[in-house]
């Protein structure tokens, strides 16, 4: 199973994926350097401000992509957060991104989605964020009144080849929502990844048992503090 460390970038800093976390924020380049030093070859870079329409960290992300590429080995770099136009998508591909994550645009701008698929289908991953199975958009702040598994089937019909299920825990004690993950895999019938709520080796072991789940996204700040988790993220990029 593929493991991607995720850098959630807000106001130029890497912040915890969940507001429930107490991990201190860090400088993005510092996090990337630490991950590279430990052999990481996959990265997910998320512009939290752009996802919430409250600014942009485009320059920061561009600098990170260039640094990652300088490592000289094959890297997989995914960029997400506020990608809502072909020009925006092309910018990150030109920078060296491998995959582009699109989420809110799926629900608000169907014409833009068609344009993105027409030009960048092989580089796109659709994102479905959900809390207790209910879809949320705009940086996870707005509830849509839709079930994630229903949206997943629509995403396959649109023509997407990959899907990310961003699981939002109900509270600090919540376990990952593997029942929704299984339903999404069954309905989507395309490679599915899961992120947002996985924090322990036990969670990763359970994820391995979900048929159709091809990989997981783990908070980079948690990975740096958990060597055992990190060891899973540096297998060769395929």
N, C-alpha and C positions, 0 to 999 in steps of 0.2 A: 504493500500500500504506500502511495506517495504521501509525503508529509511536507507541507509548505509553511515555513515560518512567515507570519504576517506582521508587517509593520503598519500599525494604524497611526497615521500622521495627522496631527491637529496642531494648528498654530506653530508649525515648524518643529514639533517634537513628537517622539513616539510615545503614545499613550496606551494604557491597558485596553484590551478589546472590550471589557465589560466595566461599567461603572461600579460593579460590585467588587472589582479587584482593588487591592491596596498597593500594587506594585508601583514604584515611582516612575515617572516619565523620564525619557532619556533622549539624547541627541541622535537623530537618524543615522548619521554617518558612523557614529560610535557603535550603534547596534549592528550595522552592516559589516563593519570591520571585525567585530567579534564573531559574527556568524561566518564570515569568510575564513577567519583564522581557524575555525573549527571544522572547515571543510564543507560548508553548506553550498549547494548548487541550485537550490530552488528558493524563490522569494516571491511574496505577495505584498505589493505596496498599495495601500489604500489611503486616498485623500479624504479624510473624514469631513473637513471643511467644505470641500466641493460637493460631497454627497448631501450635505445639509444646506447647500446653497448659501454658505456663510464665508466664502473666500476660496482661496486656492493655494495648494502647495506644489504646483506644477514644476517650479524651478527646483525645489528640493528633490522631487521625485526624479527629475531629469539627471541631476547630479548623482543620485544613488544608482540609477541605471548605468551611467557611464563608469562608475567605480566598480560595480559588479562585473561588467564586461571586461574590465582590465585584468581580471583574474586569470584570463587565458584558457579557461576550461569552458565546456559547454554549460550554459546557464539557462534555466527557465525562469522568466520574470513575468509576473502577472501584475497588471495595473488596474485599479478600479477606483470608483468614487467620482460621481458627477460626469461621467462620459455620456454626452447627450448630443453629439454631432459627429459627422464624418471627419471634419477638420480636426476635432479633438482626438478622435481615434487615430487618425493618420499621424498626428504629432507624436504620440507615444510609440507607435510602431516605428517611426523614423528614428526615435531615440534608442530603440532596441528592445522594446517590450515583446514578449512572446504571445501572451494572452491579454485580452481586454475584457474586463468584467462590466456588465451592464445590468442595472437593476431597476431603478425608478422609471427610467425611460420606457421600459416595457409596458407600464401602466398608463403613462401620460402622453406619449408621442409615438403612436403606432407607425406613422409614416417614416419617422426617423429610424425606427427599428428595421423597417424594410430596407432603407438605404444602407444601414450598417451591415445587414446580412448580405446584401448584394455585393458589397465591396470587401467585407472582412470576415466572412463566415468562418473560415478556418482558424481565425484568431479570437473568436468570441466565446465567452462563457456567460450564460445567463445567471443572474443571482436572484434567489428567492429567500428573503429574510422573513422569519416567522417566530412568533411567540406562542407556545402551546398550539402550534399548527396554523395560527392565523397570520396572514401576510401583513408585513409592515414595509413601508417605503420611506424615502427621503431621510436616509441615514437612520433608519429604524424608528423614526419618530411618529409616523402617521400610519394608523391602522386602515386596512382596505376592506375589511369584512369579507375576505376571500380565504379559502382553504389552500394551503400550500400545495397539497397533492393535486388539486384541480388545476392550479396554475402551472404545475410541472408538466402536465399532459399538454397544455396549450403551448408551452415553450417548445416541446418536441415538434408539435405541428407547425410552428413558425419556421422551423428549420435549424434551430440551434443544435450543436453537436456535444455540448457540455453544459453542466448545470452545477451551481453551488448552492447548497442549502445552508443558510446562515441561521443557526439555531440560537434564539434569544432566551436565556433562562428566565423563568418567572421570578425566582429569588435566589439568594446566595446558596441555598441548600438544594436547589434543583439539579437533578441528573440530566444528562443530555437526552433529548427527545428522539430516541431511536425508533419509536413507533412511527413518527412522522417521516423520519429518514427512510424507513422501509417502504412506506406508502409512496413516497416520492420516487424511489427507485423503481417500484413496480409500475407506476403510472408513466414515468418519463421514458423509460427504456433507452436511455442514453447514459454515458458515463456521468456519475454524480459524485460530487465532493461535499464534504460537510465541515463546517467550522463554527466558531462562536462560543461553543459550550464545552468543548473537550479540553480537559485539564490534567488528566492523570493517565498513567499506564493502563489502568483498568478500563478507562474510557476508550483508549486506542484498541485494546483487545476486543471490546464489544463492537467497535466500528469494523474491525476485521471480519466479523461474523455477519455483517449486513450485505446481503447479495446485491451487487450492482454498485456498491460504494467503492470508488476507485482511489480515493485519497482524502486527506483531512488537512485543514488549515489550523495551525496552532499559534497562539499569541507569541510573538518573538520574545517579549519580555519574560514570559514564563519559561520559554525554552532556555534562555540564557541562565536562568536560575535553577534549571533542572537538567543536569547532564544526561541522565538516563533517557529523558524524552528527546533531547537534542540528538542523541546518537541515531535516531530513526530518520532524521531529516537530511542526512548527507549521503544517501545512496545515489548512484549515478543518475543523472537526468536523462530521461528517455522521451 
